[in-house]
Amino acid sequence: MRREGGARRHYARVALPLMLVALSVTVIQYQIPTIMERVMDEFSMDAGSASWLMSVFTLVGIVAALPVGGLAGRVGAKRLMVGAAFLAGLATLASAFANAAPMLLALRALEGLGLVAVVASGPLVMQRCVDPRCIGSATGIWMLGGMLGATLAGISTPVLYEAVGFRGLCLAYAGLAALSGVVLQAAVKVPQDDAAGGLVNERVPSGTTLRRLILAEGRLRVFLARDTWCFLVPFALFQMLLLSVLSFAPTAMQQRGAGAVESGFASTLPMLLSIVSSLAFGRLSDRFGRNKPLYLTGMLAMAPCALLLLTTKGPIMWAAAVVMGLFAMGAPTVVVAAYPRMLGKPELLGVGMGVLLLVQSLGQFLGSFVPSLLLGPDLTQWVLCGAVLCAAGLAGAALVVACRFD
């Protein structure tokens, strides 16, 4: 456990700056939904074009995940993450002066690229800077960035928009992203040993590039292995179920008589409770050194909860939201913590994070696409949709059982 000046730093001193970057970029991502109608009016957009202001993030994730993951191994994960924070900040700054919808959409794509780079590089920095016995706890803190960022955006965006308008809102969030990059650069020091320095701060020596590529050809076979697929496919299914609930549960609840406030709170309650489960699952992972039971717990909880949130009301609906938040939402923390050991080779982690991010983006795309096919044009086939999603979640749980990992 070498590092500059001795032992690795306490996990919180590494994870908290990383979380701040993730939070700031996630706030930028989720600044649009709560002011969507006003942005549509300001930029003369129809509903179809406005929906791309959010969908572009998923599209960029699918297209850029693998290249960005590989880039982390060439320029260094910390450098990439700091650069991503500034890229997102600059794109948001430019959005303050956008005067047309195409320009705003292009800048949202750049913000999405920054988010992809942050998500891909954060775990790499933790692997190099945190004691392996504390990776789960560090990952739990890191994962809070996305959850808190989405929550903060939902609360602060309408307030800031009313106070300073769209331009002032963009300036504020751009400043937050830039500040997070400065904090990360100053607060996190990375090792300079030769074990995997290229993943964090050092470039890969050009003289050994050909040899590295030849060796990598065999090592990359791990991504075709049965256990890797049994590990990644459930994660894609988890993301599909999660996005299905976040996107369609409010409509389902309102059709069953819930008000807009009640349905909005019930559908986002799992995200709020994930603050607890993310930290708890991370600590349990470190304490017992096992991730498979926690991953399986998350999948088994997610499957029925997705069905119940789309098809029930009253106490059962609220119980499903609580169970999903406390038990299902800890699964992503476990996936990120266990993934490096699944790969087995530190030098594969850069490309590996790109693969994981691609899987996540594909799952999220399916989460917005599959329910719309199942529900029909009038959005009434909730039992069918919920049953299919539940079956997909249980299939994911079966794959976790079949996967050989700790």
C-alpha positions in Angstrom: 0.0 0.0 0.0 2.6 2.5 -1.1 1.9 6.1 -1.8 3.7 9.4 -1.7 4.9 9.8 1.8 3.8 6.4 3.1 0.5 4.6 3.6 -2.6 5.4 1.7 -4.8 8.2 2.9 -8.0 7.7 4.9 -10.7 6.7 2.5 -13.0 9.7 3.4 -10.2 12.2 2.5 -10.2 10.7 -1.0 -13.9 9.9 -1.4 -15.3 13.3 -0.3 -13.5 15.4 -3.0 -14.5 12.8 -5.6 -18.1 12.9 -4.3 -18.1 16.7 -4.7 -17.1 16.4 -8.3 -19.8 13.8 -8.9 -22.4 16.0 -7.1 -21.5 19.1 -9.1 -21.7 17.4 -12.5 -24.9 15.6 -11.6 -26.5 18.9 -10.5 -25.7 20.2 -14.0 -27.3 17.1 -15.6 -30.6 17.4 -13.5 -31.0 21.2 -13.7 -33.4 20.9 -16.6 -36.3 18.7 -15.6 -37.7 21.1 -12.9 -37.7 24.1 -15.3 -38.3 22.2 -18.5 -41.4 24.2 -19.6 -39.7 27.5 -19.0 -36.6 26.4 -20.9 -38.9 25.3 -23.8 -40.5 28.8 -23.8 -37.1 30.6 -23.6 -35.6 28.6 -26.4 -38.8 28.1 -28.5 -38.5 24.3 -28.2 -41.3 21.7 -28.7 -41.7 18.7 -26.4 -39.8 16.4 -28.7 -36.7 18.5 -29.0 -36.8 19.5 -25.3 -36.7 15.8 -24.3 -33.3 15.6 -25.9 -31.9 17.9 -23.3 -31.9 14.9 -20.9 -31.8 12.0 -23.4 -28.5 13.4 -24.8 -26.7 12.3 -21.6 -27.7 8.7 -22.1 -26.7 8.9 -25.8 -23.3 10.3 -25.0 -22.8 7.6 -22.4 -23.5 4.9 -24.9 -21.2 6.5 -27.6 -18.3 7.7 -25.4 -18.1 5.2 -22.6 -15.5 2.9 -24.1 -13.3 5.7 -25.5 -13.4 7.6 -22.3 -12.6 4.5 -20.2 -9.5 3.9 -22.4 -8.5 7.5 -22.2 -8.2 7.2 -18.4 -5.3 4.8 -18.9 -3.4 7.2 -21.2 -3.8 10.5 -19.5 -4.4 9.4 -15.9 -7.7 9.1 -14.1 -7.2 12.1 -11.7 -6.3 14.3 -14.6 -9.3 13.1 -16.6 -11.6 13.7 -13.7 -10.3 17.2 -13.0 -10.5 18.0 -16.7 -14.1 16.6 -16.8 -15.2 18.9 -14.0 -13.8 21.9 -15.9 -15.3 20.7 -19.2 -18.8 20.4 -17.6 -18.3 23.8 -15.9 -17.2 25.5 -19.2 -20.1 24.0 -21.1 -22.5 25.2 -18.5 -20.9 28.6 -18.5 -21.4 28.8 -22.3 -25.0 27.7 -21.8 -25.6 30.9 -19.9 -25.0 32.7 -23.2 -26.7 30.2 -25.6 -29.2 31.9 -27.9 -30.7 29.0 -29.8 -31.9 25.5 -29.0 -29.2 23.7 -31.2 -26.4 25.5 -29.3 -27.9 24.6 -26.0 -28.3 20.9 -27.0 -24.7 20.8 -28.2 -23.5 22.2 -24.9 -25.6 19.7 -23.0 -23.8 17.0 -24.9 -20.5 18.4 -23.7 -21.8 18.4 -20.2 -22.8 14.7 -20.7 -19.3 14.0 -21.9 -18.0 15.5 -18.6 -20.3 13.3 -16.6 -19.2 10.2 -18.5 -15.5 11.0 -17.7 -16.3 11.6 -14.0 -18.1 8.3 -13.6 -15.4 6.4 -15.5 -12.4 7.9 -13.6 -13.7 8.2 -10.0 -13.4 4.4 -9.1 -9.9 4.3 -10.7 -8.7 7.1 -8.4 -10.2 5.2 -5.4 -8.5 2.0 -6.4 -5.1 3.7 -6.3 -5.5 6.0 -3.4 -7.6 4.0 -0.9 -6.7 1.0 1.3 -8.3 -2.0 -0.4 -10.0 -2.9 2.9 -11.9 0.4 2.7 -12.9 0.4 -1.0 -16.5 -0.4 -0.2 -16.9 2.5 2.3 -15.1 4.9 -0.1 -17.4 3.7 -2.9 -20.5 4.3 -0.8 -19.4 7.9 -0.2 -18.6 8.4 -3.9 -22.0 7.1 -5.0 -23.7 9.7 -2.8 -22.5 12.3 -5.3 -25.0 11.3 -8.0 -27.9 10.8 -5.5 -27.3 14.1 -3.6 -26.7 15.9 -6.9 -30.0 14.9 -8.3 -31.8 15.8 -5.1 -30.0 19.1 -4.8 -30.8 20.0 -8.4 -34.5 19.3 -7.8 -34.5 21.6 -4.8 -32.2 24.4 -5.8 -32.9 24.8 -9.5 -36.4 26.3 -9.2 -35.3 28.7 -6.4 -32.2 29.9 -8.4 -34.2 30.2 -11.6 -36.8 32.4 -9.9 -34.0 34.5 -8.3 -31.5 35.0 -11.1 -33.0 33.4 -14.3 -31.5 30.8 -16.5 -28.2 32.7 -17.1 -27.6 33.1 -13.4 -28.5 29.5 -12.8 -25.9 28.3 -15.3 -23.2 30.6 -13.9 -23.8 29.3 -10.4 -23.6 25.6 -11.4 -20.6 26.3 -13.6 -18.8 27.8 -10.6 -19.7 24.8 -8.5 -18.2 22.4 -11.1 -15.0 24.5 -11.3 -14.7 24.6 -7.6 -15.0 20.9 -7.3 -12.2 20.4 -9.8 -9.9 22.7 -7.8 -10.7 20.9 -4.6 -10.0 17.5 -6.2 -6.7 18.7 -7.6 -5.6 20.2 -4.3 -6.9 17.6 -1.9 -6.2 14.2 -3.5 -2.6 13.1 -3.9 -2.0 9.9 -5.8 0.8 7.3 -5.6 3.6 7.5 -8.2 4.7 3.8 -8.0 4.7 1.7 -11.1 1.9 -0.7 -10.2 -0.8 1.1 -12.1 0.3 4.7 -12.2 -1.0 5.1 -15.7 -4.5 4.7 -14.4 -4.2 7.7 -12.1 -1.6 10.3 -12.9 1.1 9.0 -15.2 1.1 8.4 -19.0 1.8 5.0 -20.3 5.4 4.9 -21.5 5.4 5.1 -25.3 8.3 2.7 -25.7 6.2 -0.2 -24.4 3.0 0.6 -26.2 3.1 -2.2 -28.8 4.1 -4.8 -26.2 1.3 -3.6 -23.9 -1.2 -3.9 -26.7 -0.1 -7.4 -27.5 -0.4 -8.4 -23.9 -3.7 -6.7 -23.6 -5.2 -8.7 -26.5 -5.2 -11.8 -24.3 -6.2 -10.0 -21.1 -9.2 -8.4 -22.7 -10.7 -11.8 -23.1 -12.0 -11.4 -19.5 -14.8 -9.2 -20.9 -16.0 -12.2 -22.9 -15.9 -14.5 -19.9 -19.1 -16.1 -18.6 -18.7 -14.7 -15.1 -18.2 -11.2 -16.5 -21.5 -11.3 -18.4 -23.3 -12.8 -15.4 -22.0 -9.8 -13.4 -22.7 -7.1 -15.9 -26.1 -8.1 -17.4 -27.8 -7.9 -14.0 -26.4 -4.4 -13.6 -27.9 -3.4 -16.9 -31.3 -4.9 -15.8 -31.0 -3.1 -12.5 -30.6 0.2 -14.3 -33.5 -0.6 -16.6 -35.8 -1.2 -13.7 -34.6 1.9 -11.8 -35.1 4.2 -14.8 -38.5 2.6 -15.5 -39.6 3.5 -11.9 -38.2 7.0 -11.9 -39.7 7.8 -15.4 -43.1 6.0 -15.3 -44.1 5.5 -11.6 -45.3 9.1 -11.2 -47.7 8.7 -14.1 -48.9 5.3 -12.8 -49.5 6.7 -9.4 -51.4 9.7 -10.7 -53.7 7.4 -12.8 -54.5 5.6 -9.6 -55.6 8.8 -7.9 -52.4 10.1 -6.3 -51.6 13.9 -6.5 -48.6 15.3 -8.3 -46.8 16.0 -5.0 -47.5 12.6 -3.5 -46.5 10.7 -6.7 -43.3 12.8 -7.1 -42.3 12.1 -3.5 -43.1 8.4 -3.6 -41.2 7.8 -6.8 -38.1 9.7 -5.6 -38.2 8.3 -2.0 -35.9 5.4 -3.0 -33.3 7.8 -4.2 -33.4 9.7 -0.9 -33.2 6.4 1.1 -30.3 5.3 -1.1 -28.1 7.7 0.9 -28.5 5.2 3.8 -28.2 2.0 1.8 -25.2 3.2 -0.2 -23.2 3.9 2.9 -24.5 0.7 4.6 -23.7 -1.6 1.7 -20.3 -0.1 1.4 -19.5 -0.7 5.1 -20.9 -4.2 5.0 -18.8 -5.0 1.9 -15.6 -3.9 3.8 -16.5 -5.6 7.0 -17.3 -9.1 5.6 -15.3 -8.9 2.4 -18.2 -10.3 0.4 -20.2 -8.6 -2.3 -22.3 -11.3 -3.9 -24.9 -11.6 -1.1 -25.3 -7.8 -1.1 -25.6 -7.7 -4.9 -28.2 -10.5 -4.8 -30.1 -8.7 -2.1 -30.3 -5.6 -4.2 -31.6 -7.5 -7.3 -34.2 -9.5 -5.3 -35.5 -6.3 -3.7 -35.6 -4.3 -6.9 -37.7 -6.8 -8.9 -40.9 -6.9 -6.8 -40.6 -3.3 -5.8 -40.7 -2.1 -9.4 -43.8 -4.2 -10.0 -45.5 -2.8 -6.8 -44.6 0.8 -7.5 -46.2 0.6 -10.9 -49.3 -1.3 -10.0 -50.4 -0.5 -6.4 -51.3 2.4 -4.2 -51.6 3.2 -0.5 -49.5 1.4 2.2 -48.2 -1.3 -0.2 -46.9 1.4 -2.6 -45.1 3.2 0.2 -43.7 0.0 1.7 -42.3 -0.9 -1.8 -40.7 2.6 -2.0 -39.0 2.2 1.4 -37.8 -1.4 0.7 -36.4 -0.3 -2.7 -34.5 2.6 -1.1 -33.1 0.6 1.8 -32.3 -2.7 0.1 -32.2 -2.3 -3.7 -30.4 1.0 -4.0 -27.3 -0.3 -2.3 -26.5 -2.6 -5.2 -24.7 -0.1 -7.5 -22.2 0.6 -4.6 -21.5 -3.1 -4.4 -21.1 -3.4 -8.2 -18.5 -0.6 -8.4 -16.6 -2.0 -5.3 -16.5 -5.6 -6.6 -15.9 -4.9 -10.3 -12.1 -4.4 -10.1 -11.7 -7.9 -8.5 -13.9 -9.3 -11.2 -11.5 -8.1 -13.8 -8.4 -9.3 -11.9 -5.9 -7.0 -13.6 -5.4 -3.4 -12.5 -4.3 -2.4 -16.0 -7.7 -3.4 -17.3 -9.6 -1.1 -15.0 -9.6 1.9 -17.3 -11.2 0.0 -20.2 -13.3 -1.9 -17.7 -14.9 1.2 -16.3 -15.8 2.2 -19.9 -17.5 -1.2 -20.3 -19.3 -0.8 -17.0 -20.5 2.7 -18.0 -21.6 1.4 -21.4 -23.6 -1.3 -19.7 -25.2 1.3 -17.3 -26.1 3.6 -20.2 -27.7 0.8 -22.2 -29.7 -0.3 -19.2 -30.9 3.3 -18.7 -31.8 3.5 -22.4 -33.9 0.3 -22.1 -35.5 1.8 -19.0 -36.9 4.6 -21.0 -37.7 2.5 -24.1 -39.1 -0.8 -22.9 -41.9 0.5 -20.7 -43.2 2.8 -23.5 -43.6 -0.3 -25.7 -45.3 -2.4 -23.0 -47.7 0.3 -21.8 -49.4 1.0 -25.1 -50.3 4.3 -26.6 -52.7 5.2 -23.8 -50.3 4.2 -21.0 -52.7 1.7 -19.3 -51.0 -1.7 -19.4 -49.3 -1.2 -16.0 -49.7 -4.8 -14.8 -48.1 -6.2 -18.0 -45.2 -3.6 -17.7 -44.6 -4.3 -14.1 -44.7 -8.1 -14.5 -42.2 -8.0 -17.4 -39.9 -5.7 -15.4 -40.2 -8.0 -12.3 -39.3 -11.0 -14.4 -36.3 -9.2 -15.8 -35.1 -8.3 -12.3 -35.5 -12.0 -11.1 -33.6 -13.1 -14.2 -30.8 -10.7 -13.2 -30.9 -12.2 -9.7 -30.5 -15.7 -11.1 -27.4 -14.5 -13.1 -25.9 -13.1 -9.9 -26.3 -16.5 -8.3 -24.6 -18.1 -11.3 -21.7 -15.6 -11.2 -18.6 -16.8 -9.5 -17.3 -13.9 -7.4 -17.0 -13.1 -3.7 
